Amino acid sequence: MTDTEEYRDHPVRSFVLTDGRGSASRRFSIDTLLIATGTDDPLPSTASRQARQLLALCSRLQSLVEVSALLGLSTSVVSVLASDLVDSHHLTWRHPIPQAETQSRDLLLEVLHGLRKL
């Protein structure tokens, strides 16, 4: 660490934020995309400050890892919090669109040679 970087410990432990749960009820990956649903239903009074911050950050499309970095929490904790927000219909999620599968170089060369023969 450099002199400008400082270690930051959270006064509340991760297991307290997740009510003792170690994993989410959904299978999120770090590139899962999250966005708030815009529902008018208020969050329950038991929602943590971190869950409220997560929901505010997801007013626009964010990946799980981005939200994790912005909140300064581990991705596993953010996964549990996000899963709770999805269950309460305050958040929606989707896997990112997979990148197109690239073709092998040999196949592309065969196509090129075939086109040149035309």
C-alpha positions as CSV (number, residue, x, y, z in Angstrom):
1,M,0.0,0.0,0.0
2,T,1.1,3.5,-0.7
3,D,1.0,6.3,1.8
4,T,-2.2,7.7,0.2
5,E,-4.0,4.3,0.4
6,E,-5.5,3.5,3.7
7,Y,-6.9,0.2,5.0
8,R,-10.6,0.5,5.7
9,D,-12.3,-1.9,7.9
10,H,-16.1,-2.0,8.1
11,P,-17.5,-1.6,11.6
12,V,-20.2,-4.1,10.8
13,R,-19.1,-7.6,9.8
14,S,-20.3,-9.2,6.6
15,F,-22.4,-11.9,8.3
16,V,-24.4,-9.2,10.1
17,L,-25.2,-7.5,6.7
18,T,-26.4,-10.8,5.3
19,D,-28.2,-12.1,8.4
20,G,-25.7,-14.9,8.7
21,R,-26.2,-16.2,5.2
22,G,-23.1,-17.1,3.2
23,S,-24.7,-17.5,-0.2
24,A,-27.4,-15.9,-2.2
25,S,-30.6,-17.7,-3.2
26,R,-29.7,-16.9,-6.9
27,R,-26.7,-17.8,-8.9
28,F,-25.2,-14.4,-9.8
29,S,-21.8,-14.1,-11.6
30,I,-19.6,-11.0,-11.2
31,D,-20.8,-9.7,-14.6
32,T,-24.5,-10.1,-13.8
33,L,-26.3,-6.9,-14.6
34,L,-28.6,-5.3,-12.0
35,I,-31.1,-2.5,-12.3
36,A,-33.8,-1.1,-10.0
37,T,-37.4,-1.8,-11.1
38,G,-38.6,1.6,-10.1
39,T,-41.4,0.2,-7.9
40,D,-43.1,2.6,-5.6
41,D,-43.2,0.1,-2.8
42,P,-40.9,1.3,0.0
43,L,-38.1,-1.0,1.2
44,P,-38.9,-2.7,4.5
45,S,-37.7,-0.9,7.6
46,T,-35.4,-3.8,8.2
47,A,-33.4,-3.1,5.0
48,S,-29.8,-2.2,5.7
49,R,-28.1,1.0,4.7
50,Q,-26.0,-1.1,2.3
51,A,-29.1,-2.5,0.7
52,R,-30.5,1.0,0.3
53,Q,-27.2,2.2,-1.3
54,L,-27.2,-0.8,-3.6
55,L,-30.7,0.0,-4.8
56,A,-29.7,3.7,-5.3
57,L,-26.6,2.7,-7.4
58,C,-28.8,0.4,-9.5
59,S,-31.0,3.3,-10.7
60,R,-29.0,2.7,-13.9
61,L,-27.7,-0.6,-15.2
62,Q,-24.7,-1.8,-13.2
63,S,-22.8,-5.0,-13.0
64,L,-22.5,-6.9,-9.7
65,V,-18.8,-6.3,-9.5
66,E,-19.2,-2.6,-10.1
67,V,-21.7,-2.2,-7.3
68,S,-19.4,-4.3,-5.1
69,A,-16.5,-2.0,-5.8
70,L,-18.6,1.2,-5.2
71,L,-20.0,-0.1,-1.9
72,G,-16.6,-1.5,-0.8
73,L,-18.2,-4.9,-0.1
74,S,-17.3,-8.3,-1.3
75,T,-19.2,-9.7,-4.2
76,S,-20.6,-12.5,-2.1
77,V,-22.2,-10.0,0.3
78,V,-23.5,-7.9,-2.6
79,S,-25.0,-11.1,-4.1
80,V,-26.9,-11.8,-1.0
81,L,-28.2,-8.2,-0.7
82,A,-29.1,-8.1,-4.4
83,S,-30.9,-11.4,-4.1
84,D,-33.0,-10.1,-1.3
85,L,-33.9,-7.0,-3.3
86,V,-34.9,-9.2,-6.3
87,D,-37.1,-11.2,-3.9
88,S,-38.8,-8.0,-2.8
89,H,-39.3,-6.9,-6.5
90,H,-37.1,-3.8,-6.0
91,L,-34.3,-5.0,-8.3
92,T,-34.2,-7.1,-11.5
93,W,-31.2,-8.9,-13.0
94,R,-30.0,-10.6,-16.1
95,H,-26.9,-12.2,-17.4
96,P,-24.9,-10.1,-19.8
97,I,-25.4,-10.8,-23.5
98,P,-22.7,-13.4,-24.4
99,Q,-20.2,-12.3,-27.0
100,A,-20.4,-13.8,-30.4
101,E,-18.5,-17.0,-30.8
102,T,-15.4,-16.3,-32.9
103,Q,-14.7,-18.6,-35.8
104,S,-11.4,-20.5,-36.2
105,R,-8.8,-18.9,-38.4
106,D,-8.7,-22.0,-40.6
107,L,-12.4,-21.7,-41.4
108,L,-12.1,-18.0,-42.2
109,L,-9.2,-18.8,-44.6
110,E,-11.2,-21.5,-46.4
111,V,-14.1,-19.0,-46.9
112,L,-11.7,-16.4,-48.2
113,H,-10.1,-18.9,-50.7
114,G,-13.6,-20.0,-51.7
115,L,-14.6,-16.4,-52.4
116,R,-11.5,-15.7,-54.4
117,K,-12.3,-18.7,-56.6
118,L,-15.6,-17.3,-57.6
